[in-house]
Structure formats: C-alpha cells, structure tokens
Amino acid sequence: MLTNASCTLYMAVGKDRYQRFTAEAVHWEDTRAANVNKTGSTAVDSIAVYIPFSSLSSSALPGKASGRDYIIRGIVEDDPEMVPIREIVSGHEAFTISSIKKCDYGSPFMQHWEVGAK
C-alpha cells in the first residue's frame, strides 16, 4: 500500500470518554465537493482512509462507528483524558467517522482498515 499521511483517531468509549489511536503510515484520500441546488449549495466533503494493520492492529478499532468518533490528518498529541474532545475537534480539522470496515482477508501485506468520514 502506498502511504501519504499519518492520522489520529479519537474513538468514543462510553458516554464521555475517548480513546486515542495513532497510525504513522496511512493512505488518505479526501474529496472536496458541493451540491448546488435551487436553495444554495451544501458541502459534501468525504474522506477515505486506508490504514494497514502494520500501522494499527487488527483488534484496535470497533466493528462499527458510533457517530461520535473523529479522525484527524497527522499525529495529534492531545490526550482526551486531559483535553476535552470539543477542544481537540475545534482546534484541528477533524472529520466525523461514518464507517469502519475491517479488511482482514488475503495476504497479510494487504490487510487493512477502511475508515470513511465526513
């Protein structure tokens, strides 16, 4: 897998707790777009991140997104135990994770996570 970025994930654990994960080598694809209609335009930006198991273990992420999980391009050192998640999200270009797919088939070199975000 060709990698072009690193990322930080903040995954919701319980009601007000978050767990931070970092991945050094990921493939990050972002699409910046807008829907234009009679009433104006709406942003429809989307992010697809492919994280090899060599960067983030196959057991690290949950099987589905909670709707309160975030991904940020680059390594963020903010600990969610010390800094409120709203400050972390507002201080960086954070995207809400909408899908998580575990691709654990085929060669170990091809196994990865697929994370979709908006």
Backbone as numpy.savetxt, mean C-alpha at the origin, in Angstrom:
# Nx Ny Nz CAx CAy CAz Cx Cy Cz
11.47 -9.72 -10.91 10.63 -8.54 -10.91 11.52 -7.30 -10.91
11.21 -6.38 -11.77 11.91 -5.10 -11.77 11.32 -4.22 -10.68
12.17 -3.64 -9.89 11.69 -2.80 -8.80 12.10 -1.35 -9.04
11.24 -0.43 -8.62 11.52 0.98 -8.85 11.24 1.86 -7.63
10.92 1.26 -6.49 10.57 2.07 -5.32 10.66 1.22 -4.05
10.43 1.89 -2.96 10.22 1.24 -1.67 8.89 1.78 -1.15
8.34 1.13 -0.13 7.05 1.60 0.38 6.90 1.27 1.85
5.95 1.97 2.46 5.58 1.74 3.86 4.08 1.49 3.90
3.69 0.45 4.60 2.27 0.13 4.76 1.90 0.29 6.22
0.74 0.88 6.46 0.17 0.98 7.80 -1.13 0.20 7.78
-1.13 -0.94 8.47 -2.27 -1.85 8.48 -3.01 -1.72 9.81
-4.33 -1.56 9.71 -5.16 -1.42 10.91 -5.19 -2.74 11.67
-4.96 -2.65 12.97 -5.03 -3.80 13.87 -5.95 -3.38 15.00
-7.16 -3.87 14.98 -8.12 -3.43 15.99 -8.70 -2.08 15.61
-9.28 -1.42 16.61 -9.99 -0.17 16.34 -9.07 1.01 16.09
-8.12 1.25 16.98 -7.27 2.44 16.88 -5.78 2.14 16.81
-5.41 0.91 16.52 -3.99 0.55 16.45 -3.60 0.25 15.02
-2.34 0.53 14.70 -1.80 0.26 13.37 -0.46 -0.43 13.50
-0.18 -1.29 12.53 1.11 -1.95 12.45 1.81 -1.46 11.20
3.07 -1.12 11.31 3.86 -0.57 10.21 4.70 -1.67 9.57
4.66 -1.74 8.25 5.49 -2.65 7.48 6.26 -1.84 6.45
7.51 -2.21 6.20 8.27 -1.55 5.14 8.75 -2.60 4.15
8.86 -2.19 2.90 9.39 -3.07 1.84 10.37 -2.24 1.03
11.60 -2.71 0.94 12.67 -1.96 0.29 12.60 -2.00 -1.24
12.19 -3.11 -1.81 12.22 -3.26 -3.27 10.85 -3.69 -3.77
10.10 -2.74 -4.35 8.76 -3.02 -4.88 8.64 -2.44 -6.28
7.63 -2.90 -6.99 7.31 -2.31 -8.29 6.05 -1.47 -8.09
6.19 -0.15 -8.24 5.12 0.81 -7.98 4.62 1.37 -9.30
3.32 1.25 -9.54 2.68 1.82 -10.73 1.55 2.72 -10.26
1.58 3.98 -10.69 0.46 4.86 -10.35 -0.14 5.44 -11.61
-1.43 5.60 -11.58 -2.19 6.16 -12.69 -2.90 7.41 -12.19
-2.62 8.52 -12.81 -3.28 9.78 -12.46 -4.31 10.07 -13.55
-5.58 10.14 -13.18 -6.63 10.34 -14.17 -7.79 11.10 -13.54
-8.70 11.53 -14.42 -9.90 12.24 -13.96 -11.06 11.86 -14.86
-12.22 11.69 -14.26 -13.47 11.50 -15.00 -14.09 12.87 -15.20
-14.39 13.19 -16.44 -15.01 14.48 -16.73 -16.44 14.22 -17.19
-17.39 14.88 -16.52 -18.79 14.75 -16.90 -19.46 16.11 -16.87
-20.76 16.17 -16.98 -21.47 17.44 -17.06 -21.32 18.29 -15.80
-21.18 17.66 -14.66 -21.13 18.40 -13.40 -19.70 18.75 -12.97
-18.71 18.31 -13.68 -17.32 18.62 -13.33 -16.43 17.41 -13.51
-15.34 17.40 -12.79 -14.41 16.28 -12.91 -14.18 15.65 -11.53
-13.87 14.39 -11.56 -13.60 13.62 -10.36 -12.27 12.89 -10.55
-11.40 12.97 -9.56 -10.12 12.26 -9.64 -10.36 10.76 -9.50
-9.73 9.99 -10.35 -9.82 8.53 -10.28 -8.41 7.93 -10.28
-7.55 8.53 -9.45 -6.18 8.04 -9.34 -6.18 6.63 -8.76
-5.25 5.81 -9.23 -5.14 4.45 -8.68 -3.67 4.06 -8.61
-3.39 3.18 -7.68 -2.04 2.72 -7.42 -2.05 1.20 -7.46
-1.04 0.61 -8.09 -0.82 -0.83 -8.04 0.63 -1.05 -7.59
0.80 -1.81 -6.53 2.13 -2.07 -5.98 2.33 -3.57 -5.91
3.43 -4.03 -6.48 3.79 -5.45 -6.48 4.97 -5.61 -5.54
4.76 -6.37 -4.46 5.77 -6.52 -3.41 6.24 -7.98 -3.37
7.47 -8.25 -3.78 7.98 -9.63 -3.72 8.03 -10.14 -2.29
7.84 -11.44 -2.13 7.94 -12.04 -0.80 9.33 -11.85 -0.21
10.33 -11.61 -1.05 11.68 -11.36 -0.54 11.75 -10.00 0.16
10.83 -9.09 -0.14 10.79 -7.78 0.52 9.82 -7.73 1.69
8.75 -8.53 1.62 7.74 -8.59 2.67 7.23 -10.02 2.73
7.41 -10.68 3.84 7.13 -12.11 3.92 5.70 -12.48 3.52
5.52 -13.72 3.15 4.23 -14.20 2.67 3.16 -14.24 3.76
3.56 -14.10 5.01 2.58 -14.12 6.11 2.38 -12.75 6.75
2.97 -11.71 6.19 2.93 -10.38 6.82 1.58 -9.70 6.73
0.94 -9.75 5.58 -0.29 -8.99 5.38 -1.53 -9.86 5.58
-2.65 -9.24 5.96 -3.90 -10.00 6.08 -4.44 -10.36 4.70
-5.43 -11.21 4.65 -5.99 -11.65 3.39 -6.84 -10.63 2.68
-7.27 -9.58 3.39 -8.10 -8.56 2.75 -7.84 -7.20 3.38
-8.23 -6.16 2.65 -8.06 -4.79 3.13 -9.23 -4.43 4.06
-8.94 -3.61 5.06 -9.96 -3.23 6.03 -10.67 -1.93 5.65
-10.11 -1.20 4.69 -10.65 0.11 4.35 -10.02 1.22 5.18
-9.20 0.84 6.17 -8.49 1.81 7.02 -6.99 1.61 6.93
-6.53 0.89 5.90 -5.12 0.62 5.70 -4.55 1.62 4.71
-3.27 1.96 4.86 -2.64 2.97 4.01 -1.30 2.49 3.47
-0.94 3.01 2.30 0.36 2.75 1.71 0.96 4.08 1.27
2.27 4.21 1.49 2.99 5.44 1.17 4.25 5.04 0.40
4.52 5.75 -0.68 5.74 5.48 -1.44 6.94 5.98 -0.64
7.95 5.13 -0.51 9.13 5.46 0.27 9.04 4.90 1.68
10.16 4.93 2.35 10.22 4.43 3.73 9.90 5.59 4.68
8.87 5.40 5.49 8.45 6.39 6.48 8.81 5.83 7.85
9.51 6.61 8.63 9.99 6.16 9.94 8.98 6.39 11.06
7.87 7.07 10.79 6.89 7.37 11.84 6.28 6.09 12.40
6.41 5.92 13.70 5.86 4.76 14.39 4.41 5.06 14.76
3.45 4.22 14.33 2.04 4.50 14.65 1.73 4.40 16.15
2.63 3.85 16.94 2.43 3.81 18.39 2.76 5.17 19.01
3.59 5.97 18.33 4.04 7.25 18.86 3.38 8.46 18.17
3.06 8.30 16.87 2.49 9.39 16.08 1.09 8.95 15.63
0.07 9.78 15.83 -1.29 9.41 15.39 -1.33 9.17 13.88
-2.12 8.19 13.47 -2.18 7.82 12.06 -2.66 8.99 11.20
-3.53 9.83 11.71 -4.02 10.98 10.92 -2.88 11.94 10.60
-1.91 12.09 11.49 -0.75 12.95 11.24 0.17 12.31 10.21
0.34 11.01 10.28 1.18 10.31 9.30 0.57 10.43 7.91
-0.73 10.20 7.80 -1.42 10.24 6.51 -1.42 11.64 5.93
-1.65 12.65 6.76 -1.70 14.03 6.26 -0.31 14.57 5.94
0.71 14.02 6.55 2.08 14.48 6.33 2.77 13.87 5.13
2.15 12.88 4.51 2.73 12.19 3.36 1.64 11.98 2.31
2.05 11.62 1.12 1.05 11.30 0.10 0.63 9.84 0.31
-0.36 9.66 1.16 -0.83 8.32 1.53 -2.04 7.94 0.69
-2.12 6.68 0.35 -3.24 6.14 -0.42 -3.93 5.07 0.42
-5.24 5.00 0.32 -6.02 4.01 1.05 -5.99 2.70 0.28
-5.60 1.64 0.95 -5.51 0.32 0.31 -6.92 -0.21 0.09
-7.20 -0.60 -1.15 -8.52 -1.11 -1.49 -8.51 -2.61 -1.76
-7.35 -3.18 -2.06 -7.29 -4.62 -2.32 -5.91 -5.16 -1.98
-5.91 -6.41 -1.54 -4.67 -7.13 -1.25 -4.82 -8.51 -1.85
-3.86 -8.90 -2.67 -3.90 -10.22 -3.28 -2.57 -10.92 -3.04
-2.64 -12.13 -2.50 -1.45 -12.93 -2.25 -1.23 -13.86 -3.44
-0.14 -13.67 -4.15 0.19 -14.49 -5.32 1.32 -15.43 -4.94
0.96 -16.57 -4.34 1.96 -17.50 -3.82 2.10 -18.76 -4.66
1.89 -18.64 -5.93 2.00 -19.77 -6.85 3.22 -19.59 -7.74
3.64 -20.68 -8.39 4.78 -20.61 -9.30 6.11 -20.58 -8.57
7.11 -20.15 -9.28 8.47 -20.08 -8.77 8.56 -19.15 -7.57
9.40 -19.48 -6.58 9.57 -18.58 -5.43 10.03 -17.18 -5.85
10.70 -17.07 -6.98 11.16 -15.76 -7.46 10.00 -14.92 -8.01
8.87 -15.55 -8.30 7.72 -14.84 -8.86 6.63 -14.57 -7.81
6.74 -15.14 -6.64 5.70 -14.99 -5.62 5.74 -13.59 -5.03
4.54 -12.98 -4.88 4.47 -11.59 -4.46 3.09 -11.23 -3.92
3.02 -10.03 -3.36 1.76 -9.41 -2.97 1.38 -8.41 -4.05
0.09 -8.30 -4.35 -0.43 -7.25 -5.22 -1.33 -6.37 -4.34
-0.96 -5.12 -4.21 -1.71 -4.18 -3.38 -2.28 -3.09 -4.27
-3.59 -2.91 -4.22 -4.26 -1.86 -4.97 -4.70 -0.76 -4.01
-4.58 0.48 -4.45 -4.96 1.60 -3.57 -5.51 2.76 -4.39
-6.22 3.63 -3.69 -6.78 4.84 -4.32 -6.45 6.04 -3.47
